[in-house]
Amino acid sequence: MSAIESAVESFNRDGYYVEKGLISPEGVDSLVSLINSSLSPALAPVEFEADVHYPGAPTSRTAPGGQTPRRLLHAYGRDSLFQQIGRHPKVMALLKELIGSDSICLSQNHHNCVMTKHPGFSSVTSWHQDIRYWRFDRRELVSTWLALGPENRQNGGLLVIPGSHTLDFEPGQFDASLFLRTDLEINEALLARAVPVELAAGDMLFFHSRTLHAAGQNESDIIKRSLVYTYRSEDNHPIPETRSAVYEDIPVA
Ligand SMILES: O=C(O)CCC(=O)C(=O)O
């Protein structure tokens, strides 16, 4: 079995796949420097931790820690370095297989950001599927998550539930904000299957838009930075007039 076939098999089974060492240490350093130059002062458009009202987030932008950035938005349009990652030949080759199409578009409306998690003022992201607020003809989208430093449980790295991208859920398994309810027996067996996704700088995680995932706070003393994009097949259109269709998607392959 070729490396790409085994990546596809693993992704189809688990709903995620990690490509180790996709970006060189020098490439990671350039991205980290670029991101740092956009963090203080935080270069708009920015989502602050206080904006999401997740557990642990500062209560408002004027509260202590209220100016802590969570996501640098519209990453693709910010710099050619981010664009190079967004259309990296190896990523495109893998996405074509994972999505099952030769024509791939990058969404400007979903992810398309630098996720940061700062020591001291980060929040908890509860269990969810990204597709919950997204509106496309089909639910088959893939996101890429490039780690620019180590990611693990201690610094708020992602946890995933392998195989959850193939499950059918009852509406009652989710709360009003469409997070998986942790107080239901039916969800307990599912949550027991959660695993951390351990990443090193330069590793890229590919994950399905239906894969259940969550993340804790950054308990380390170093900022965690990740570049995150979402892709769809060219023929999987956003539903007009939804938030998935606000900005035109970018053909990248
Ligand atoms: O890093 C985190 O807190 C998780 C982010 C996440 O799951 C998301 O943006 O969909």
The ligand as an SDF file (V2000), in Angstrom:
LIG
                    3D

 10  9  0  0  0  0  0  0  0  0999 V2000
   -8.2710   24.9370   19.8290 O   0  0  0  0  0  0  0  0  0  0  0  0
   -9.4250   24.8410   20.2110 C   0  0  0  0  0  0  0  0  0  0  0  0
   -9.8170   25.3220   21.2460 O   0  0  0  0  0  0  0  0  0  0  0  0
  -10.4120   24.1070   19.3550 C   0  0  0  0  0  0  0  0  0  0  0  0
  -10.8350   24.8670   18.1660 C   0  0  0  0  0  0  0  0  0  0  0  0
  -11.8920   24.1700   17.4170 C   0  0  0  0  0  0  0  0  0  0  0  0
  -12.2630   23.0620   17.7010 O   0  0  0  0  0  0  0  0  0  0  0  0
  -12.5470   24.8040   16.3020 C   0  0  0  0  0  0  0  0  0  0  0  0
  -12.2720   25.9810   16.0250 O   0  0  0  0  0  0  0  0  0  0  0  0
  -13.3720   24.1460   15.6480 O   0  0  0  0  0  0  0  0  0  0  0  0
  1  2  2  0
  2  3  1  0
  2  4  1  0
  4  5  1  0
  5  6  1  0
  6  7  2  0
  6  8  1  0
  8  9  2  0
  8 10  1  0
M  END
$$$$
